[in-house]
Amino acid sequence: MKVLKANKPGNLSLNDIPEPSNPSAGEVIVKIFYCGLCHTDFVVLKGVHSRGKFPFVLGHEFSGIVEQCGPEVFHIKPGDRVTALAYAYCGICSACRRGMHNACINSKNIPFDIDGSFQEKIITPSIMYYKIPDSLSLEEAALTEPAANGYAVVERADIYPGENVVIIGPGPIGLLSLQFALLSQPDKIIVTGTRPERLEMASRMGATHIININKENSYNTIMEITNGHGADVVLFCGGGLEAWNMAESILTHYGRIVVEAIPEKSDVRWPVSISKFSEKSISFLGISGYNGAHFEKALNLISTGKIRVKPLITHKFTINDYKEAFKTSDRRKNGAIKVLIEINKEE
């Protein structure tokens, strides 16, 4: 079968390897149909991620069909259409018992501990998998993983009806977070960014206002839109130091910043104004992925049409055209938002 392997920083090659067979207890073999390209893939491929050890197989946003189950697999069977978490969790550590699967001390993550889904078939722990509802296509289901991230971001923000929400960074996670935030019925939901096509998508997805930071003063515009009140919640889904400083400046009393996007280098530090932090009772909240409940809820909301993922899929390539797929996603060519690689062709 074909596998797209990361051999060293910046180097990918399409290789032929034997198909997986004989899954162990609790494992399944899944035939992969679609896999999305994620910003994390590029960070790991650059060789700057602290856990990245070459060679490995990228790809953690995927969908497929179960081909074979090992012993002790009960919730899925051959022929089931599935999508998956980007990690396996143990289910018995203290974090897992509290439902915080993303904090599992025994977790195994793609691509650091488990080879990812840029290959025709994958063998992984079954605990990662969720059945896809009949109403949902395999193509759309591949976006469940980033959608789960968006769900977790919004849940962490604890948005109340009537609050003002600002989303910085209209990438896939930002645009998905926008849709989940709308379910909380905010008053204003403002999206800032630099790419007109992504801001236009944010408007189509329900943003009340969009701001191109290359053309407008974000602080002044946001304060004008909110009649001087500012933001109750900032969802920080992209941007650098300038965006970070703006986020802090627009927060009102008891405002919250939820940080989903982080710098590529782990030792980067961004400043916080202690006077604003204290006087305004600001909360800075981190978000590290999602748990199983987030994933299942996101999948259900996508399948019922309350969260739309199909408009975000702007480009599709076959695995043979992986070079163009990676280039298109990395450079945001031709308005690219979410790029999918079709690993196996649907019949």
C-alpha positions in Angstrom: 0.0 0.0 0.0 1.0 3.7 -0.4 2.2 5.6 2.6 3.3 9.3 2.7 6.3 9.3 5.1 8.1 12.3 6.7 11.8 11.2 6.5 13.5 14.3 7.9 12.6 18.0 8.3 10.9 19.3 5.2 11.2 16.0 3.4 8.2 13.8 2.4 8.2 10.7 0.1 5.5 8.4 -1.2 6.5 4.8 -0.5 5.1 1.3 -0.9 4.9 -0.8 2.3 3.1 -4.0 3.2 -0.5 -3.6 4.3 -1.2 -3.9 8.1 -2.6 -7.2 9.2 -3.5 -9.2 12.4 -4.7 -6.4 14.7 -4.0 -7.1 18.4 -6.6 -6.9 21.1 -8.3 -3.6 21.1 -6.9 -2.6 17.7 -8.6 -2.1 14.3 -7.5 -1.7 10.7 -9.2 1.1 8.9 -9.1 1.9 5.2 -8.6 5.7 4.9 -10.5 7.8 2.5 -10.0 11.4 3.4 -7.4 13.2 5.5 -7.1 16.9 6.1 -4.0 19.0 6.3 -3.5 20.9 9.5 -1.1 23.7 10.7 0.3 21.2 13.2 1.4 19.0 10.3 3.6 21.8 9.1 5.0 22.5 12.5 6.0 18.9 13.0 7.4 18.6 9.5 9.7 21.6 10.0 11.3 19.6 12.8 10.7 22.3 15.4 8.2 20.4 17.6 9.8 19.1 20.7 8.2 15.6 20.3 8.8 15.1 16.6 11.2 12.3 15.9 11.7 11.3 12.3 10.6 9.2 10.4 6.9 9.2 11.0 3.5 9.4 9.1 1.5 12.6 9.5 -2.3 13.0 9.3 -4.7 13.2 12.2 -7.9 14.6 10.6 -9.4 11.6 8.8 -12.3 9.3 8.0 -12.5 5.8 6.7 -14.1 2.4 6.8 -13.3 -0.4 9.3 -11.8 -3.4 7.6 -10.7 -5.7 10.4 -11.1 -5.8 14.2 -8.9 -7.5 16.7 -10.2 -9.2 19.9 -11.9 -7.1 22.5 -13.3 -4.5 20.1 -17.0 -4.1 20.8 -18.3 -0.6 19.7 -17.4 -0.8 16.0 -17.2 -3.6 13.4 -16.0 -4.2 9.8 -17.9 -2.1 7.3 -18.6 0.8 9.8 -17.8 4.2 8.5 -15.6 6.0 11.2 -13.7 9.1 12.1 -11.2 9.3 15.0 -9.5 11.3 17.8 -5.9 12.2 17.1 -4.9 10.2 20.1 -5.6 7.1 22.1 -6.2 7.4 25.9 -6.0 4.8 28.6 -9.4 5.4 30.3 -8.1 4.5 33.8 -5.7 7.3 34.9 -7.0 10.1 37.1 -7.4 12.5 34.2 -9.4 10.0 32.1 -11.6 9.1 35.0 -12.6 12.8 35.2 -13.3 12.8 31.4 -10.2 14.8 30.6 -8.9 12.4 28.0 -6.7 15.0 26.4 -4.7 15.1 29.7 -4.3 11.3 29.8 -0.8 10.5 31.3 -0.6 7.4 29.1 -1.9 8.9 25.9 -0.5 7.9 22.5 -0.7 10.7 19.9 -0.4 10.9 16.1 2.3 11.2 14.8 4.6 11.0 17.8 3.5 7.6 19.1 1.2 6.4 16.4 1.7 6.7 12.6 -0.9 8.9 11.1 -3.5 8.6 8.3 -1.5 9.7 5.2 -1.5 6.0 4.2 -4.1 3.7 2.6 -4.7 1.7 5.7 -4.0 2.3 9.3 -3.8 0.1 12.4 -4.6 1.9 15.7 -6.3 1.4 19.0 -10.1 1.2 18.6 -10.8 3.6 21.5 -9.9 6.4 19.0 -12.9 5.7 16.7 -16.5 7.0 16.4 -19.1 5.8 14.0 -20.2 8.3 11.4 -24.0 8.9 11.2 -25.6 7.9 7.9 -26.4 11.6 7.2 -22.8 12.6 7.0 -20.4 12.0 4.2 -16.9 10.6 4.7 -15.5 13.9 3.3 -17.3 16.0 5.8 -16.6 13.6 8.7 -12.8 14.1 8.2 -13.3 17.6 9.7 -14.7 16.3 13.0 -11.3 16.5 14.6 -10.7 20.2 14.0 -14.4 20.8 14.8 -13.8 19.1 18.2 -11.1 21.6 18.8 -13.4 24.5 18.0 -16.1 23.0 20.3 -13.5 22.8 23.2 -12.4 26.4 22.6 -16.0 27.7 22.9 -16.9 25.5 25.9 -13.8 26.8 27.7 -14.9 30.4 27.0 -18.3 29.8 28.8 -20.0 32.4 26.6 -23.3 33.9 27.9 -26.2 35.1 25.7 -25.7 38.8 24.8 -22.0 38.9 25.3 -19.6 40.3 22.7 -17.2 37.8 21.2 -14.1 38.6 19.1 -12.3 35.8 17.2 -8.7 36.5 16.1 -7.7 34.3 13.2 -10.2 33.0 10.7 -8.4 29.8 9.9 -10.3 26.5 10.1 -10.4 26.4 13.9 -11.4 30.0 14.1 -14.2 29.5 11.5 -15.4 26.4 13.4 -15.2 28.2 16.7 -17.3 31.0 15.2 -20.1 28.5 14.4 -20.0 26.9 17.9 -20.0 30.4 19.5 -23.1 31.4 17.6 -25.0 28.6 19.4 -24.5 30.6 22.6 -26.4 33.6 21.1 -23.8 36.4 21.6 -24.8 39.9 20.8 -21.8 40.8 18.5 -19.4 38.3 17.1 -16.5 40.0 15.4 -13.8 38.2 13.4 -10.4 39.8 12.6 -7.8 38.6 10.1 -5.8 39.5 7.1 -7.1 37.3 4.3 -10.2 38.7 2.5 -11.4 35.2 1.4 -11.4 33.9 5.0 -13.0 37.0 6.4 -15.7 36.6 3.7 -16.2 33.0 4.8 -16.6 34.2 8.4 -19.3 36.6 7.2 -21.0 33.7 5.4 -20.8 31.6 8.6 -22.6 34.2 10.7 -20.1 36.8 11.9 -21.9 40.1 12.6 -18.7 42.0 11.7 -15.4 41.3 10.0 -12.3 43.4 10.3 -9.3 43.3 7.9 -6.5 44.4 10.2 -4.4 45.5 7.2 -7.1 48.1 6.4 -8.6 49.1 9.7 -7.5 49.9 13.3 -8.9 46.8 15.1 -9.1 48.4 18.5 -11.0 51.5 17.3 -13.3 49.5 15.1 -14.1 47.0 17.8 -14.8 49.7 20.4 -17.0 51.5 17.9 -19.0 48.3 17.1 -19.5 47.5 20.8 -20.4 51.1 21.8 -17.3 51.3 23.9 -18.0 48.1 25.9 -15.3 46.0 24.3 -15.1 42.2 24.2 -16.4 39.9 26.8 -14.6 37.0 25.2 -11.6 36.8 22.8 -11.0 33.5 21.1 -7.3 33.7 20.1 -7.1 31.3 17.1 -4.1 32.9 15.3 -1.8 35.8 15.2 1.4 37.1 16.7 2.4 39.6 19.4 0.5 42.5 17.9 -2.7 40.5 17.8 -2.0 39.4 21.4 -1.6 43.0 22.6 -4.8 44.0 20.8 -6.7 41.1 22.4 -5.8 42.2 25.9 -6.6 45.9 25.2 -10.2 45.3 24.0 -11.3 43.1 26.9 -13.9 44.5 29.2 -14.2 43.8 33.0 -14.3 40.0 33.7 -13.3 39.4 30.1 -11.8 36.1 29.0 -9.1 35.2 26.5 -9.1 31.6 25.4 -5.7 30.8 23.7 -6.0 28.1 21.1 -3.2 29.2 18.8 0.3 29.1 20.3 3.7 30.1 18.9 5.7 27.4 17.1 8.6 27.7 19.6 7.8 26.5 23.1 10.1 29.1 24.8 8.2 32.2 23.3 6.8 34.5 26.0 4.1 37.1 25.4 3.6 40.0 27.9 0.6 40.6 30.1 -0.3 43.9 31.6 -0.6 43.2 35.3 -2.6 46.4 35.9 -5.2 45.4 33.3 -5.1 41.8 34.4 -5.9 42.8 38.0 -8.1 45.8 37.6 -10.3 44.2 35.0 -10.4 40.7 36.5 -9.3 39.3 33.2 -9.0 35.5 32.8 -6.4 33.9 30.5 -7.5 30.4 29.6 -5.5 27.8 27.8 -6.9 25.0 25.6 -5.1 21.8 24.8 -7.1 19.8 22.3 -10.4 18.2 23.2 -11.8 15.2 25.0 -14.0 12.4 23.8 -17.2 14.3 24.8 -16.2 17.3 22.8 -15.5 15.0 19.8 -18.8 13.2 20.0 -20.8 16.5 20.4 -19.0 18.1 17.5 -19.7 15.0 15.3 -23.4 15.1 16.2 -23.7 18.8 15.5 -22.1 18.4 12.1 -24.3 15.5 11.2 -27.5 17.5 12.1 -26.3 20.5 10.0 -26.0 22.9 12.9 -22.3 23.1 12.2 -21.3 23.4 8.5 -17.9 22.0 7.5 -18.4 21.5 3.8 -17.9 25.2 2.8 -14.5 25.1 4.5 -13.2 22.3 2.2 -11.8 24.4 -0.6 -9.4 22.0 -2.2 -9.0 18.2 -2.7 -6.0 16.3 -4.0 -5.2 12.6 -4.5 -2.3 11.2 -2.4 -0.2 11.1 -5.6 -0.5 14.9 -5.8 0.6 15.4 -2.2 3.3 17.9 -3.1 0.7 20.3 -4.5 -1.6 19.6 -1.6 1.0 20.6 0.9 2.0 23.6 -1.1 -1.6 24.8 -1.5 -2.3 24.5 2.2 1.0 26.0 3.4 0.8 29.0 1.1 -3.0 29.4 1.2 -3.0 29.2 -2.6 -6.2 30.1 -4.4 -8.0 31.0 -1.2 -7.3 27.6 0.5 -8.9 27.1 3.8 -9.1 23.3 4.4 -7.2 21.1 2.0 -8.1 17.4 1.9 -6.1 14.5 0.5 -8.2 11.7 -0.9 -6.2 8.6 0.1 -8.6 6.0 -1.4 -11.2 6.8 -3.9 -14.9 6.3 -2.9 -16.7 3.7 -5.1 
